[in-house]
Amino acid sequence: MSNLSFDWENILVDTADLHEGIVTITLNRPKVLNALNTQTLKEIVLTLKELQRRDDTRVVILTGNEKAFAAGADIAQMLAATPADQIKDEREGLWKEFTLFPLPIIAAVNGFCLGGGHELAMACDTIIAGDNALMGQPEVNLGITPGAGGTQRFTRTIGKARASYYALTGEMFSAHEALEMGLVAKVVPSRTTLAEARECAKKMAKKSPMALRLIKESIQASFNTSLDEGLKLERRNFYLTFSMEDQKEGMRAFLEKRSPNYTGS
């Protein structure tokens, strides 16, 4: 396929690991601790759309820097906004498009991961957190409410009592507290966060691409459907894998005691 090349203002796209099926997107607004504005979300989504069209991308890593994954939304952009401005802003559609991306996204989180940044991490499929990460939904401190999953995904993940406590007080919590609550998958030394995310991505990228997509679809559905409807979708996706060559290859490889060679077909 053609080479990937992006020239964005607010993010960096690293394709050095594309030969292994991995692309890393780095939020790059260090002067404002990677605060999310509409342009940043748009650049992320447009990048994901391009990656979705390619056969060589299997897993995406989304990260920031040592100080911050993303320290919330861009307050300067929001200060003078009216309700009409918020309704007309394209952020809502961008958030939706982000969640519809069919490939796994791993959030590699160091430092501040707050407000919109926390919501962005939660919208990823799993989170690897450095031991210096500080997370939370501090919108109440600014006289506003979370607006991109901070009352919904947060509550569904950690439960009503804890989500209410953190959203209503604006208090931050540590990476180890996030691990105990089931919000992150793993806590590692902050200097190794991105390396750990890459190792996780390598494990995923070696699996059947279609199986990855179908598993992600089934897990996402668990947030939006009843148990019965979710189980129906899970069974449908399970049956669907038996139409794929990857299923035959995976089972042959298991019986032949070798590593499978998945092609996504």
N, C-alpha and C positions, 0 to 999 in steps of 0.2 A: 504494500500500500504506500501511498505518498507520505513523505515526511511531515511530521507535525511541526507547526511553527505558530507561536502566538506572541503578540506584542500588546500586552495589557498594561493598564495604568496601576491597578491595585492588587494584582495577583501575579505570581510566577508559576509557570508550568514546566515541570521537570520531566523529560521523557527519557532520561538516562537508563531507566529500568524497563523501558517499553519492550525490549527483547524478552523480558520475563512476564509481560502482560501488565505491568504496573506503571501508573502515572501518578506523580505527586503534584498537588496544587498547594501553593503556599500563599497565605494571606500576607500582603506586603504593604501595610500602612503603618510602619513602626512609630511614626511621630504621634499617632493617635491610638496606639496600642491595638492596631488592627480593627478599630471600630467599624462596624458594618454599615455601609451606606448602600443606596440603591445601585450605584454603579458597580460596586464590588460584587453584590449578589448577581447582577447581570453578567459580569465577566465569568463568574463561576458557572452559571447556568449555560452560557454560550459555549464554554469549554466542554462541559459535560455533553451537550448536544453533539458536538463534533466527535467526542470520544465514542458516543453511542453508535455512531455511523460506521465505526471501524471494527474489524474482526480481530485486531491484535491487542485490544485493551480488555482486560479482565477484572482489574481491581483498581480503585482510586484511593489514594491517601490524601486527606485534607488536613493541613497543619498551619501553624503560625510561627512564632519565634519563641525564644526562651522566656521572654517577659509576658507574652500574651498569645493565646490562641485567638481570641477576639474579646475585647473588654466592653462588649455591649454594642448597642446601635450608635449611630453617629448623632450625638445630641445637638451638635451645631446645625445639622440638617433638619432636625425635628423641632427646634425651639419655636420658630414662628409659624409652624404649620397649622392649618385649620383642619377640621374634620373633612371638608371637601378635598383638601390637598391629600390627605391620607387615603381617601377613597379612590382618587384618581391615580395615585402613585402605583407603579407597576410591581411593587414589592410583593403584594399578595400572590400575583401570578407567578412571580419568580420562585417564591417559597414552594408553591405547588409543583412547579416544574422540577425543582430540586428533589422533592420527595418521589417523583415519578421516574427518576433515573433508575434503570433496571439493574445496573451492576453494583456490587458491594462497594460501599464507601467507608473507610476507616478514618476516624478522627484521631489525630495524634496531638494531644493537648498538653501544653506547658503553660505555666503562669495563669494569668487572669482568663477565665472562661465564664463570662457574665452576660446576663440579659440576652440580647440577640445572638451573641456568641455562644452562649450555653444552649440556646434553642437550635442553633446551627449544628452543634455537636450532637445534640439529641436526635436531630433529623438524620444523622448518619447511621450506619448499621451497627457499628460498635465503636467503643471509645477506649483507646490506650492512653492512660494519663501518667504524666510525670509526677514525681512526689512533691513538686512545688506548685502543682495546680491548685487554684482557688476558684470554686464554681458557685453559681447561684443566680437567682432572679431578683436583682435589686431595684426593679422598676418602681416599687412602692416608695422608695426614697426620693424619687423624682416627681411624685404625684401622678404617676400613670400606672397602667397594668401591663403585664406581659401580653404580647400580641402575636407571637409566632410559635406557640406550643408550650409556653412556660407555665400555663395552668392545665394543659391537656396532656401532652406527652409526659411531662414531669409527674403529674398525678398518677397516670397509668403505670408509670415505671416504679415509683417509690411509695405510692399510697397516699391517701388523702391527708392523714395527720401530718406527715413530714412535709409534703408538698405545701400544705397550708402554712405550716410553721415558717418555712423558708420564704415563701412568696409574700406572706403578710408581714414578716419582720424585715425582709431584705437582707438577712444575715447570710454571709458566705459560708461555705463548708469546704473541707480539704479533700484532696484526692482519696485519702484513705477512708474518710467518711463516705464519699461517693461510692467506693468499692463495697463498703459494708451495706450500703443501701441498694446495691445492684444497678447503679447508674453507669458505672464503668466496668469494663471486663478485666482490666489489669492495671496495677500501679507499678511503675518502674522508676529507677533513678532518672531524673530529668535529662541528664546528658545522653541517655540511651532511648528516649521516647520514640524518636523517629526511626531509629534502627529496629526497635521492637515492632513498630508498626509495619516496617518493611518485611520483617520475618513473618508476621501474621499475613501480610498481603501475598507473600511468596507461597505460603501454604494454601491460601484460597485459589491463587492463580493456577495451581497445578490440578485443580479439580475441573470437572466438566463445566464449561461456561453456561450451558443451558440449565444444569442442575443448580448452579449458583443463582441464576435469575429466578428460577421457580421457587427456590427456598426463600429468597428475599421477598418475592410476591406473597407467599403464604404467611410469613412472619408479619409483614406489614398489614395484611388483612386482619390479623388478630386484634389490631387496635380499632378496627372499624366495623367488625361484624360480630354476630352472636357466635357462640361456640359451635353450634350446629352448622352454620353457614361457613365458618372457618374450616371445620373438618371436611365439608364437602369440597371446598377449594383445595385443601391439602390432598385429599384422595384423587381429585382430578389431576393435579400436578404430578402426583406419584404415578398414576396410570400413564400420563403423557410421556414420562421418561422412557417408557418401554417402546416408544416409537423412534427412539434416537439410537444412533450408532454408538454414542458415548456409553449408553447403558450396557450394550453388548461388550464393548471394549473394557469397561470397568469390571464386569463380572468375569470375562475371560482372563484378564490380568490377575484378578484375585485367585482364580483356580490354578493359573499357571505360575503363581508366586513371583510376579514381576510388577514393575511400576506401569500404570496405564498411560497411554498416549492419547489424551483427549483432544478432539478437533473441533468440538462445538457443533457437531452434526448428529 
